[in-house]
Amino acid sequence: MIAKKAIINSIKAKHRRVCEAIFSMPARGGIVFSDIEALIVALGGEVREGEGSRIVFEIKGSRKYLHRPHPGKEAKKYQIEEIREWLRKLEVKI
């Protein structure tokens, strides 16, 4: 647990704010999808492109498949909820 907290505390303030927004209840709208991608990379994960607007987030062998929002740039609330649950399963905490 200490190592996980250390990772969250060592990331930039912007990534921490995005993480806090993801974990806020109820799910917040208006989180820019590219900020979520940057958070995944800051947590040591990987972001890969799929076909069309499909994107794969991967952290420690665990994958999350989503579609980039279009025409807007903000993630949908259901996407935020899915990412929150995925990060919880990975024991990422703020």
C-alpha distances in whole Angstrom, upper triangle without the diagonal:
4,5,5,6,9,10,11,12,14,16,20,20,22,19,17,20,21,17,18,21,20,17,20,23,25,25,26,29,30,27,28,27,27,25,22,23,23,19,19,20,18,15,16,18,22,24,28,31,33,36,37,35,32,29,26,22,20,16,16,19,18,21,22,26,28,31,31,33,37,39,36,33,31,29,30,28,28,26,23,23,22,20,18,18,17,14,13,13,11,8,9,9,11
4,5,5,6,9,10,10,12,15,18,19,21,19,17,20,21,17,18,22,21,19,22,24,27,26,28,30,31,28,29,28,28,25,23,24,23,19,19,20,17,15,16,19,22,25,29,32,34,38,39,36,34,30,27,24,22,18,17,21,21,23,25,28,30,33,33,34,38,40,37,34,32,30,31,30,30,28,25,25,25,22,20,20,20,16,15,16,14,11,11,11,12
4,5,5,6,9,10,10,13,16,18,20,17,16,19,20,17,18,22,20,19,22,25,27,26,27,30,30,26,27,26,26,23,21,22,20,17,17,17,15,12,13,16,19,22,26,29,31,35,36,34,31,28,25,21,19,15,14,18,18,21,22,26,28,31,31,33,36,38,36,32,31,29,30,29,29,27,24,24,24,21,19,20,18,15,15,16,13,11,10,11,12
4,5,5,7,9,10,11,15,16,18,15,13,17,17,13,15,18,17,15,19,21,24,23,24,26,26,23,24,23,23,20,18,19,18,14,14,15,13,10,11,14,17,20,23,27,29,32,33,31,28,25,22,18,16,13,13,16,16,18,19,23,24,27,27,29,33,35,32,29,27,25,27,25,25,23,21,21,20,17,16,16,15,11,12,13,10,8,6,7,9
4,5,5,6,9,10,13,14,16,14,11,15,16,13,13,17,16,15,17,20,23,22,23,25,26,23,24,24,23,20,19,20,18,15,15,16,14,11,14,16,20,22,26,29,31,34,35,32,30,27,24,21,19,16,16,20,19,21,22,25,26,29,29,30,34,35,33,29,27,25,27,26,26,24,21,21,21,18,16,17,17,13,13,15,13,10,8,7,7
4,5,5,6,9,12,14,16,14,12,16,17,14,15,19,19,18,20,23,26,25,25,27,27,24,25,24,23,20,19,20,18,15,16,16,13,11,13,16,19,22,26,29,31,35,36,33,31,27,25,21,20,16,17,20,20,22,23,27,28,30,30,31,35,36,34,30,28,27,29,28,28,26,23,24,24,20,19,20,19,16,16,18,15,13,11,10,10
4,5,5,7,10,12,14,11,10,14,14,12,14,17,17,16,19,22,25,23,23,25,25,21,22,21,20,17,16,16,14,11,12,12,9,7,9,12,16,18,22,25,28,31,32,29,27,24,21,18,16,13,14,17,17,19,20,23,24,27,26,28,31,33,31,27,25,24,26,25,26,23,21,22,21,18,17,18,17,13,14,16,13,11,9,9,10
4,5,6,9,10,11,9,7,11,11,9,10,14,13,13,16,19,21,20,20,22,22,18,19,19,18,15,14,15,13,10,11,12,9,8,11,13,16,18,22,25,28,31,31,28,27,23,21,18,17,14,16,19,18,20,20,23,23,25,25,26,29,31,28,25,23,21,24,23,23,21,18,19,19,16,15,17,16,12,13,15,13,11,8,7,6
4,6,8,9,12,10,8,11,13,11,12,15,16,15,18,21,23,22,22,24,24,20,21,22,21,17,17,18,16,13,14,15,11,11,13,16,19,21,25,28,31,34,35,31,30,27,25,21,20,18,19,22,22,23,23,26,27,29,28,29,32,34,30,27,25,24,26,25,26,24,21,22,23,19,18,20,19,16,17,19,16,14,11,10,8
4,7,9,11,10,9,13,14,13,14,17,18,18,20,24,26,25,24,26,25,21,22,22,20,17,17,17,14,12,14,13,9,9,12,15,18,20,24,27,30,33,34,31,29,26,24,20,20,17,18,22,22,23,23,26,26,28,27,29,32,33,30,27,25,25,27,27,28,25,22,24,24,20,20,22,21,17,18,20,17,16,13,13,11
4,7,8,6,7,10,11,10,12,15,15,16,18,22,24,22,21,22,21,18,18,18,16,13,13,14,11,9,11,10,6,8,10,13,15,17,21,24,27,30,30,27,26,23,21,18,18,15,17,21,20,21,21,23,23,25,24,25,28,30,27,23,22,21,24,24,25,22,20,22,22,18,18,20,19,15,18,20,17,16,13,12,11
4,5,5,6,9,10,11,12,14,16,17,18,22,24,22,21,22,20,17,16,17,15,12,13,14,10,9,12,12,8,10,13,15,17,18,22,24,27,31,30,27,27,23,23,19,20,18,20,24,23,23,23,25,24,25,23,25,27,28,25,22,21,21,24,24,25,23,20,22,23,19,19,22,21,18,20,22,20,19,15,15,13
4,5,5,6,9,10,10,12,14,15,16,20,22,20,18,20,18,15,16,17,16,12,13,15,12,11,14,14,11,13,16,18,20,20,24,26,29,32,31,28,28,25,24,21,22,20,23,26,25,25,24,26,25,26,24,24,27,28,25,21,20,20,23,22,24,22,19,22,23,19,18,22,21,18,20,23,21,20,16,15,12
4,5,5,6,9,10,11,13,14,15,19,20,18,16,17,15,12,12,13,12,8,10,12,10,9,12,13,10,13,16,17,18,18,22,23,26,29,28,25,25,22,22,19,20,19,22,25,24,23,22,23,22,23,20,21,23,24,21,17,16,17,20,20,22,20,17,20,21,17,17,21,20,17,20,23,21,20,16,16,13
4,5,5,6,9,10,11,12,14,18,19,17,16,16,15,12,12,12,11,7,8,10,7,5,9,10,7,9,12,13,15,15,19,21,24,27,26,23,22,19,19,16,17,16,19,21,20,20,19,20,19,21,19,20,23,24,21,17,16,15,18,18,20,17,15,17,18,14,14,18,17,14,16,19,17,17,13,13,11
4,5,5,6,9,10,11,12,16,18,16,15,17,16,13,14,15,14,11,11,13,11,8,11,13,10,10,14,15,18,18,22,24,27,30,29,26,25,22,21,18,19,17,20,22,21,21,20,22,21,23,21,22,25,26,23,20,18,17,19,19,20,18,15,17,18,15,14,17,17,13,15,18,16,15,12,10,8
4,5,5,6,9,10,10,14,16,14,12,14,13,10,12,14,14,10,10,13,12,10,13,15,13,13,17,18,20,19,23,25,27,30,29,25,25,22,22,19,20,19,22,25,23,23,21,23,21,22,20,20,23,24,21,18,15,15,17,17,19,17,14,16,18,15,14,17,18,15,17,20,19,18,14,12,10
4,5,5,6,9,10,13,15,12,11,12,11,7,9,10,11,7,7,10,9,7,10,13,11,12,15,15,17,16,20,21,24,26,25,22,21,19,18,16,18,17,20,22,20,19,17,19,17,19,17,17,20,21,18,15,12,12,14,14,16,14,11,13,15,12,11,15,15,13,15,18,17,16,13,12,10
4,5,5,6,9,12,14,12,11,13,13,10,12,12,13,10,8,11,11,7,10,12,11,10,14,14,16,16,20,22,24,27,26,23,22,19,18,15,16,15,18,20,18,18,16,18,17,19,18,19,22,24,21,17,15,13,15,14,16,14,10,12,13,10,9,12,12,10,11,15,14,13,9,9,7
4,5,5,6,10,12,11,10,13,13,11,14,15,16,12,11,15,14,11,13,16,14,14,17,18,20,20,24,25,27,30,29,26,25,22,21,18,20,18,21,23,21,21,19,21,20,22,21,21,24,25,22,19,16,15,16,15,16,15,11,13,15,12,10,13,15,12,13,16,16,14,11,9,7
4,5,5,9,10,8,7,9,10,8,11,12,14,11,10,14,14,12,14,17,16,15,19,19,20,20,23,24,26,28,27,23,23,21,21,18,20,19,22,24,22,21,18,20,18,20,18,18,21,22,19,16,13,12,13,11,14,13,9,11,13,11,10,13,15,13,14,17,17,17,14,12,10
4,6,8,9,7,7,9,11,8,11,11,13,11,9,12,13,11,12,15,15,14,17,16,18,17,20,22,23,26,25,21,20,18,18,15,17,16,20,21,18,17,15,17,15,17,16,16,20,21,18,16,12,10,11,10,11,10,6,8,10,8,6,10,11,9,11,14,14,14,11,11,10
4,6,9,8,9,12,14,12,15,15,17,14,12,15,16,13,14,17,16,15,18,18,20,20,23,25,26,29,28,24,23,21,20,17,19,17,20,22,19,19,17,19,18,20,20,20,23,25,22,19,16,14,14,12,13,12,9,8,11,9,6,9,11,9,9,13,13,12,10,9,8
4,6,6,7,11,13,12,15,16,18,16,14,18,18,16,17,20,19,18,22,21,23,23,26,27,29,31,30,26,25,23,23,20,22,21,24,25,22,22,20,21,20,22,21,20,24,25,22,20,16,14,14,11,13,13,10,10,13,12,9,12,14,13,13,16,17,16,14,12,10
3,5,7,11,14,14,17,18,21,19,17,20,21,19,20,24,23,21,25,24,26,25,28,29,30,32,31,27,26,25,24,22,24,23,26,27,24,23,21,22,21,22,22,21,24,26,23,21,17,15,14,11,12,14,11,9,13,13,10,12,15,15,14,17,19,17,16,14,13
4,6,9,13,13,17,18,21,19,17,21,22,20,21,25,24,23,26,25,27,26,28,29,29,31,30,26,25,24,25,23,25,25,27,28,25,24,21,22,20,22,21,20,23,24,21,20,16,14,13,9,11,13,10,9,13,14,11,13,16,16,15,18,20,20,18,17,16
4,7,10,10,14,14,17,16,14,17,19,17,18,22,22,21,24,22,24,22,25,25,26,27,26,22,22,21,21,19,22,22,25,26,22,21,18,19,17,18,18,16,19,21,18,17,13,11,9,6,8,9,7,6,10,11,9,11,14,14,14,17,19,19,17,16,16
4,7,7,11,13,16,14,13,17,18,16,18,21,21,21,24,23,24,22,25,25,26,27,26,22,22,21,22,20,23,23,26,27,24,22,19,20,17,18,17,15,18,19,16,14,10,9,9,6,10,10,8,9,12,12,11,14,16,16,17,20,21,21,18,17,16
4,6,9,11,14,13,13,16,17,17,18,21,21,22,25,23,23,21,23,23,24,25,23,20,20,19,21,20,23,24,27,28,25,23,19,19,16,16,15,12,14,15,12,11,7,7,6,6,9,10,8,10,13,13,13,16,18,18,19,22,23,23,21,20,19
4,6,9,12,11,11,14,16,15,18,20,20,21,24,23,23,20,22,22,24,25,22,19,20,19,21,20,23,24,27,28,25,23,20,20,17,16,14,11,13,14,10,9,5,7,8,8,12,11,10,13,15,14,15,18,19,19,21,24,24,24,22,21,20
4,6,9,7,8,11,12,12,14,16,16,17,20,19,19,17,20,20,21,23,21,18,18,17,18,16,19,20,24,25,22,20,17,18,15,15,12,11,14,15,11,8,5,6,8,9,12,10,8,12,14,12,13,16,17,16,18,21,21,21,18,18,17
4,6,5,7,9,10,11,13,15,16,17,19,18,18,15,17,17,19,21,19,15,16,15,16,15,19,20,24,24,22,20,17,17,14,13,10,9,12,13,9,6,4,6,9,11,14,11,10,14,15,13,15,18,18,17,20,22,22,23,20,20,19
4,5,5,6,9,10,11,13,14,16,17,15,15,12,14,14,16,17,16,12,13,11,13,12,15,17,21,21,19,17,14,13,11,10,7,8,10,12,9,6,5,5,9,11,13,10,9,13,13,11,14,17,16,16,19,20,20,21,19,20,19
4,5,5,6,9,10,11,12,14,16,14,13,10,13,13,15,17,16,13,13,11,13,12,15,17,20,21,20,17,15,15,13,12,9,10,12,14,12,8,8,9,13,15,16,13,13,16,16,13,16,19,17,17,20,22,21,22,19,20,20
4,5,5,6,9,10,10,12,15,14,14,12,15,16,18,21,20,16,16,14,15,13,16,16,20,21,20,18,16,16,14,15,12,13,15,17,14,10,9,10,13,15,16,13,12,15,16,13,14,18,17,15,18,20,19,20,17,17,16
4,5,5,6,9,10,11,13,11,12,10,13,14,17,19,19,15,15,12,12,10,12,13,17,18,16,14,12,13,12,13,11,12,15,17,15,11,10,9,12,13,14,10,9,12,12,9,11,14,13,12,15,17,16,17,14,15,15
4,5,5,6,9,10,11,9,9,7,10,11,14,17,17,14,13,10,10,8,10,12,15,16,15,13,12,12,11,12,10,13,15,17,15,12,12,11,14,16,16,12,12,15,14,11,13,16,14,13,17,18,16,18,15,17,17
4,5,5,6,9,10,9,9,9,12,14,17,20,20,17,16,13,13,11,12,13,16,18,17,16,15,16,15,16,14,16,18,20,18,14,14,13,17,18,19,16,14,18,17,13,15,18,16,14,18,19,17,18,15,17,16
4,5,5,6,9,9,10,10,14,16,19,22,22,19,18,14,14,10,12,11,15,17,15,15,14,16,15,17,15,17,20,22,19,16,15,14,17,17,18,15,13,15,15,11,12,15,13,11,14,16,14,15,12,13,12
4,5,5,7,5,7,7,11,14,16,20,20,18,16,12,11,7,8,8,11,13,12,11,11,13,13,15,14,17,20,22,20,17,16,14,17,18,18,14,13,15,14,10,12,14,11,10,13,14,12,14,11,13,14
4,5,5,5,6,7,11,14,17,20,21,19,17,13,12,9,9,9,12,14,14,13,13,15,16,17,16,19,22,24,22,18,18,17,20,21,21,17,17,19,17,14,16,18,15,13,17,17,14,16,13,16,16
4,5,7,9,11,15,17,21,24,25,22,21,17,15,12,12,11,13,16,16,16,16,18,18,20,19,21,24,26,24,20,19,18,21,22,22,19,17,20,19,15,16,18,16,13,16,18,15,15,12,14,14
4,6,9,11,15,18,21,24,25,23,21,17,15,11,10,8,10,13,13,14,14,17,18,20,20,22,25,27,25,21,20,19,21,21,21,18,17,18,17,13,14,16,13,10,13,14,11,12,9,11,12
4,7,10,13,17,20,23,25,23,20,17,14,11,9,7,8,11,12,13,14,17,18,21,20,23,26,28,27,23,23,21,24,24,24,20,19,21,19,15,16,18,15,12,15,16,12,14,11,14,15
4,7,10,14,16,20,21,19,17,13,10,7,5,4,7,9,9,10,11,13,15,17,17,20,23,26,24,21,21,19,21,22,21,18,17,19,16,13,15,16,13,11,15,14,11,14,12,15,17
4,7,10,13,17,18,16,14,10,8,6,5,6,9,10,10,9,11,12,14,15,15,19,21,24,23,20,20,18,21,22,21,18,18,20,17,14,17,18,14,14,17,17,14,17,15,18,20
4,7,10,13,15,13,11,7,6,5,7,9,12,12,12,10,10,10,11,12,12,15,18,20,19,17,17,15,18,20,19,15,16,18,16,13,16,18,15,15,18,18,16,19,17,20,21
4,7,10,12,11,9,6,5,7,8,12,14,13,13,10,11,10,11,11,12,15,18,20,20,17,18,17,19,22,20,17,18,20,18,16,19,20,17,17,21,20,19,22,20,23,25
4,7,8,8,6,5,6,9,11,15,18,16,16,13,12,10,10,10,10,14,15,17,18,16,18,16,19,21,20,17,19,21,18,17,21,22,19,20,23,23,22,25,23,26,27
4,6,7,5,5,7,10,13,16,19,17,16,13,12,9,10,9,10,14,15,18,19,18,19,17,19,22,20,17,19,21,18,18,21,22,19,21,24,23,22,26,25,28,29
4,6,6,8,10,14,16,20,23,20,19,16,15,11,11,10,11,14,14,17,19,18,20,18,20,23,21,18,21,23,20,20,24,24,22,24,27,26,26,29,28,31,32
4,6,9,12,15,18,22,25,23,22,18,16,13,11,8,9,11,11,13,15,15,17,16,18,21,20,17,20,22,20,20,24,25,23,25,28,27,27,30,29,31,32
4,6,10,13,16,20,23,22,20,16,14,11,8,5,5,8,8,11,12,12,14,13,14,17,17,14,17,19,17,17,21,22,20,22,25,25,25,27,26,28,29
4,7,10,13,17,20,18,16,13,11,7,6,4,6,10,11,14,15,14,15,13,14,17,16,13,16,18,15,15,19,19,17,19,22,22,22,25,24,26,27
4,7,10,13,17,15,14,10,8,6,5,6,7,10,13,16,16,14,15,13,15,17,16,12,14,16,14,13,17,17,15,16,20,19,19,22,20,23,24
4,6,10,13,11,10,7,6,5,6,9,10,14,16,19,19,17,17,14,16,18,16,13,15,16,13,12,15,16,13,14,17,17,16,19,18,21,23
4,7,10,10,8,6,5,6,8,11,12,15,18,21,20,17,17,14,16,17,16,12,13,15,12,10,13,13,10,11,14,14,12,16,14,17,19
4,7,6,5,4,6,9,11,14,15,19,22,24,23,21,20,18,20,20,19,15,16,17,14,11,14,14,10,11,14,13,11,14,13,17,19
4,6,5,7,9,12,14,17,18,21,25,27,26,23,22,19,21,21,20,17,17,17,15,12,13,14,10,9,12,11,8,11,11,14,16
4,6,8,11,15,17,21,22,25,28,31,30,27,26,23,25,25,23,20,20,20,17,15,16,15,12,11,13,11,8,11,12,15,18
4,6,10,13,16,19,21,24,27,30,29,27,26,23,25,25,23,20,20,20,17,15,17,16,12,13,15,12,10,14,14,18,21
4,7,10,13,17,19,22,25,28,27,25,24,20,21,21,19,17,17,17,13,12,14,12,9,10,12,9,8,12,13,16,19
4,7,10,13,15,18,22,25,24,22,21,18,19,19,17,14,15,15,12,11,13,12,9,10,13,11,10,14,14,18,20
4,7,10,12,15,18,21,21,19,18,14,15,16,13,10,12,12,9,8,11,10,7,10,13,11,11,15,14,17,20
4,7,10,13,16,19,19,17,16,13,14,15,13,10,12,13,10,10,13,13,11,13,16,15,15,18,18,21,23
4,7,9,12,15,15,14,13,10,11,13,11,8,10,12,9,9,13,14,12,14,17,17,17,20,19,21,23
4,6,9,12,12,11,12,9,10,13,12,9,12,14,12,12,16,17,15,17,20,20,21,23,22,24,25
4,6,9,9,8,9,8,9,13,13,10,12,15,14,13,16,18,17,18,21,22,22,24,22,24,25
4,6,6,6,7,6,7,11,11,9,12,15,14,14,17,19,19,20,23,24,24,26,24,25,25
3,5,6,8,9,10,14,15,13,15,18,18,18,21,23,22,24,26,27,28,30,28,29,29
4,7,9,11,12,15,17,15,17,20,20,20,23,25,25,26,29,30,30,32,30,31,31
4,6,8,10,13,15,14,15,18,19,18,21,23,23,24,27,28,28,30,27,28,27
4,7,9,13,15,13,13,17,17,16,19,21,21,21,24,26,26,27,24,25,24
4,6,9,12,10,10,14,15,14,16,19,19,19,21,23,24,25,22,23,22
4,7,8,6,7,10,11,10,12,15,15,16,18,20,20,22,20,20,20
4,5,5,7,9,10,11,13,15,15,17,19,20,21,23,21,21,21
4,5,5,6,9,10,11,13,14,15,17,19,20,21,19,19,19
4,5,5,6,9,10,11,12,14,15,17,19,20,19,20,20
4,5,5,6,8,10,10,12,14,15,17,18,17,18,19
4,5,5,6,9,10,10,12,14,15,16,15,15,15
4,5,5,6,9,10,11,12,14,15,14,15,16
4,5,5,6,9,10,11,13,14,14,15,17
4,5,5,6,8,10,11,12,11,13,14
4,5,5,6,9,10,10,9,10,11
4,5,5,6,9,10,10,11,13
4,5,5,6,9,9,11,14
4,5,5,6,5,8,10
4,5,5,6,7,10
4,5,8,10,14
4,6,9,12
4,6,10
4,7
4
